[in-house]
């Protein structure tokens, strides 16, 4: 018995929905032998390390500036 004109698109839509649902399966679990590589920690640590390195330079420049001010003030 042939399908009516309205039943054919509905059957096609149902078949497409069934295929889409079948394609949505659970992803494979991650490999537990090795931990994931840290990604965000490098992005956080690098600016902090740069700031710590610059801290010494800023301290030295401040000491030189204080010494120059004291020398001009006669202290």
Number of C-alpha atoms within 10 A of each C-alpha: 3 6 9 8 8 8 11 12 12 11 12 11 12 12 12 12 12 11 11 11 10 9 9 8 8 6 6 6 6 9 8 7 6 7 8 9 7 8 8 8 9 10 10 10 11 11 11 12 11 10 11 11 11 11 12 11 11 11 11 11 12 12 12 12 12 12 13 13 12 11 10 9 8 7 8
